[in-house]
Amino acid sequence: MSAVIPIPFPMGGDNIQAWMVTRMKESMQVLKDHVHFTVDPSTIEGSNDFRQSLAGNDPSAPPTFFTGKSMLFVDDPDHRRLRVLVSKVFTPRYMESLRPRIQVIADELLDKVLEQGQMDLVEDYAYPLPINVISEMLGVPQADRSQIHAWSGTLAHGLGLGRKDPEVDENLRAFGEYTAQLVAHKRQHPADDLISQLIAIEEEGDRLSEDELISMITLLIFAGHETTSNLIATGSMMLLDHPAQLEKLKSDLSLVPSAVEELLRFNGPSTIAGPRFATKDIELGGQLIKKGEVVIPVLKSANRDESQFSQSEELDVTRKINRHLAFGFGIHMCLGAPLARVEADIAFTTLLRRMPNLRLNIPRENVNWNFTLSSQGLASLPVAF
Ligand code: HEM
């Protein structure tokens, strides 16, 4: 199969040429070549601005990760400036220090359902764990988390490549307004949390504007939980689908970190990296990509590339993985990967240790998936234990 495949991509009334990149080598080439590819089409002369055509034209709406200037959608040097401000917090060492607290959260969630003998693994475990962790880091009050759940759900499902459901604007606005109010409140009442630290940086001078601050916080809240909960839920489902692998893991929980990497590879939450736009004509996998055209690295496909992984269609929790692309690659590679890894490690270890008889509580064909072009997760996962 060709590594670069043309797909129709209607956007803003135009038919723009778009390409799916299906293999590891070419996907990495796109993600690391910041000269020929950009995440910000507005920098290409004469190009259709992908996000502006979707963003809605309401100048009174507060910025969000999607409508404002978040690190995901800017190139260097702005990208580096924004990322450096938060990178210090997202180091593997700091994430390791969160372990005891994440363990308490995981145990408390399972304590609540243990006596029932059954739960919805999505609602009762996979969803609340990451949102509570990122909210505590940022300083988002407990009482607001279910509202954030609702906004994020609509955004995750309604906001895809070239697609925006009607209710998305309203939810983006509400999420942005909420975040702006939270920032205003924390300006008055600084606390020991990441939002207060970022406000201090913004107030110090010219390193972070108010628009960037609010966009960044919405990005951290959204990216900080939606994907990780999908990893925990989908990962559990994949293990239930592969009983021999599940048994292997249960009999040796020290395999969990390698199982997490394999679950990320085999069926990670992000189907694609954000679209890139060619800044100049360039050849990719033998295909000429013209300036302004859209290039979409399909991470799930690259992660099954048989030239990189033996038996790439098999789930093997003992697999030694050199590199997968589930967190992307290059300068935009996931900032939260160390956090997601610690959370997933604790989530799977705790689940399998405390519920060794975990099994699906509905027929397999009734399991409900949420698919968008950019991500994939489970609507619910009823299990018994
Ligand atoms: C299993 C969980 C996760 C997966 C699969 C995942 C996936 C990704 C991917 C593929 C990208 C790159 C997108 C691109 O290049 O277009 C990304 C970027 C990002 N992720 Fe994650 N993510 C996860 C968890 C998290 C967590 C816990 C956070 C915490 C805050 C986070 C924050 C971010 C941020 C801020 C970016 C933008 C980085 C940049 O542009 O420099 N993610 N993520």
Boltz pocket constraint, residues with backbone or C-beta under 6 A from the ligand:
constraints:
  - pocket:
      binder: B
      contacts: [[A, 71], [A, 72], [A, 73], [A, 83], [A, 134], [A, 219], [A, 220], [A, 221], [A, 223], [A, 224], [A, 225], [A, 227], [A, 228], [A, 231], [A, 268], [A, 269], [A, 270], [A, 272], [A, 273], [A, 274], [A, 275], [A, 325], [A, 326], [A, 327], [A, 328], [A, 329], [A, 331], [A, 332], [A, 333], [A, 334], [A, 335], [A, 336], [A, 337], [A, 339], [A, 340]]
      max_distance: 6.0
